[in-house]
Amino acid sequence: MTSISTESIKGNSSRASIHYRRKVIAATISFAAILVYLFASNGGGSGNVSSSGLRLGLLNKRQSGGGGGRDSGSHDMSQHTEYDGDVEEAGRSGDAGGEDVADKQKTRPKQHGSLIDSTSAGKGEGEKDGVSTSTQGEGRLVEFTISNLDGEDGRTGTIKIQTHPEWAPIGVERFHELVETGFWKDCKFFRVVPNFMIQLGIQGDPEVQKQWRSKVLKDDPVMTTNARGMVTFATSGKDSRTTQIFINTNIKGNAFLDKQGFAPFGEVVEGMEIVDRIYDGDREKPNQGKIQNQGNVYLDKEFPRLSYFSDAKFV
């Protein structure tokens, strides 16, 4: 009977191991050679593939709206209109998420309905179906005096806004009502985004502002575009307009807001050069919730350079 020694087994195992390692090394060298050939024939291709992949990724992000900052087409116009580009209205509960320019957005202006919801329990004198007969179907010219132009005390100017009931009858009725009741006096431009819009509409007296929080309006359909100089109500959702408005200042207009339901109700027919001087140093820093709760006491202390309406009257 033939015997097999331990030494013989170890020797055979060692030779097999050496043979295996040689095969692995040969395969690795062949693979490396193939990679070098492919790299050379592609002109250093790994860089091109990488950059193409990044470009595609960025393009997809842009097309899908992903990524960081937004352009003017993504601003929020909720009553919070707000920049969130967006224009939304601050929350009526008094938090910071209230009305924005369009009261980004943060909103954002939503589609408007067609019939007005009267803000009072019954029809008052001179009213028909919840709309004052003195202004129904009738546009008016309103002159506003703006103080603190350029953020400087003593610098004032005037602008004139022409309302258009044929564009947004419900919005026009509310705007006229706010002029008639003196609401606009001392209202400050708390949100100013250059080449987009300027927003105001929270009364400096919190007690006065509280009276309007529940007086929401049904939406008007959008009948004209948000071109430069157009005046529009901010919103916090469908049928939610109250008192906040914004003036479009984008040279190219903010047509993207049309599809979001922001319906212009008037236009600046005189004084856009004054509008362009409204102080923009604080941009969107003022907290809408604090304005709702503290009014101009808060703004005068924290943002004393804000421009504001010091007078409003029909002409």
Salt bridges, closest charged atoms under 4 A:
ASP76 OD1 - ARG108 NE 3.60
GLU82 OE1 - HIS80 ND1 2.06
ASP84 OD2 - ARG70 NH1 3.49
ASP84 OD1 - LYS104 NZ 3.08
ASP84 OD1 - LYS106 NZ 2.04
ASP84 OD2 - ARG108 NH2 2.72
ASP86 OD1 - ARG70 NH1 3.71
ASP86 OD1 - LYS104 NZ 2.73
ASP86 OD1 - LYS106 NZ 3.85
ASP86 OD2 - ARG108 NE 1.80
GLU89 OE2 - ARG92 NH1 3.38
ASP100 OD2 - HIS80 NE2 3.16
ASP100 OD1 - ARG191 NE 3.37
ASP129 OD1 - LYS123 NZ 3.44
GLU143 OE2 - LYS313 NZ 3.81
ASP150 OD2 - ARG155 NH1 3.36
ASP150 OD2 - ARG277 NH2 2.73
GLU152 OE2 - ARG305 NH2 3.08
GLU166 OE2 - HIS164 ND1 2.82
GLU177 OE1 - ARG174 NE 3.48
GLU180 OE2 - ARG140 NH1 3.89
GLU207 OE2 - LYS210 NZ 3.44
ASP219 OD1 - HIS112 ND1 2.55
ASP220 OD2 - ARG241 NH2 3.05
ASP239 OD2 - LYS238 NZ 4.00
GLU267 OE2 - HIS164 NE2 2.89
GLU270 OE1 - LYS160 NZ 3.91
ASP276 OD2 - ARG228 NH2 2.64
GLU284 OE1 - ARG191 NE 2.78
ASP300 OD1 - LYS188 NZ 2.43
